[in-house]
Amino acid sequence: MGISHMNSNQIYSPYDHLIDQIGRMFQSLTKYKSNTPLQPEFSPEPAGTKIHLPAPIRDLDRTLFDTIDMRRSVRQFSPEPLSAKELSTMLWATQGVTFSDERYEFRATPSAGGLYPVKTYLVTFNVSNIEQGVASYDEKDHSLRWLRSGDFRKVLCDATIKQKMILESAAVFIWAADMNRSIWRYAQRAYRYIYLDAGHMAQNTALAATALRLGSCAIGAFYDDALDDLLMLDGTQQTAIYLTVIGHIRKNE
C-alpha cells in the first residue's frame, strides 16, 4: 500500500535482546485457548460537541476497478481545502454503518467477531466549514465528536517522526484500538485481529480518497506516546495504531 515508514536503524528499544524471539513468542502466545471469558464493559464514547456530517457522496464516476488501478501513495498536496461532503464520504467508507436492526449492525469494513475495537479519529487542518482540531468519528449517527480545537500540524508532524507531508495535508485519519474490545474474547490473539481491522479501514479510506480524486498516504511510523497524548488516550488499553494523510493532489504529483 506504499506505507510510509522510517529506517529501522533509527528505532531503538530496550527489548533488543528479544529481537530473535519476538515472532515465535507472538505466534505461541496468540494461539486459541478453549476458555472464553465474559464480555467486559467497554470504554465510553469520548465526550465532546457533536457535529453532524452531510450525507456521503454515492454517485462517484470511477468504477471499483478504475479506483483500485489508480490508487497511489501521495505525499504532496495542494492548498485546496477538502469539502465536508468529501470528508463525510471517506469517513463513511472507513467505518460507516451499512445496515442495522435490533440484532445486527454491519459496517463498511469487516471486523473479527463484529467487535470493532478500532476507532477512527480525525485531525483537521483544511476542511471547508469545519474548524481545525481533533475529533472522533461516531459511526452510529455519522457525526464527529469534537475533542480539541487548534492547529496540530506541527504536533502531528513531530509525532510521526518529521513526516513533512502532514504539513501540507488537509486532514489526517488516525485509528486507535480499544484493546479490551477484542481481548476479552480472543485473549492475546486479539492483537492479530486488531491490526488486520486497521488495515481494512485504511484500505477503504485510500480507495474512497482515490474515487474522490484525492490523495492519501498511510503512515506506520510514529512516536506512540506522542500520538496517544494528542488523542488523549491512556496508551495501554487505548492506543493509536495507524494513520492516513489526506488532501487534494498537487498538480505535479
Buried (B, 14 or more C-beta within 10 A) or exposed (E): BEBBEBEEEEEEEEEEEEEEEEEEEEEEEBEEEEEEEEEEEBBEEBEBEEBEBBEBBEEBEBEEEEBBEEBBBBBBBBEBBBBBBBBBBBBBBBBBBEEEEEEEBEBBBEBBEEBBBBBBBBBBBBBEEBEBBBBBBBBEEBBBBBBBEEBBBEBBBBBBBEBEBBEBBBBBBBBBBBBBBBBBBBBBBBBBBBBBBBBBBBBBBBBBBBBBEBBBBBBBBBEEEBBBBBBEBEBEBBBBBBBBBBBBBBEEE
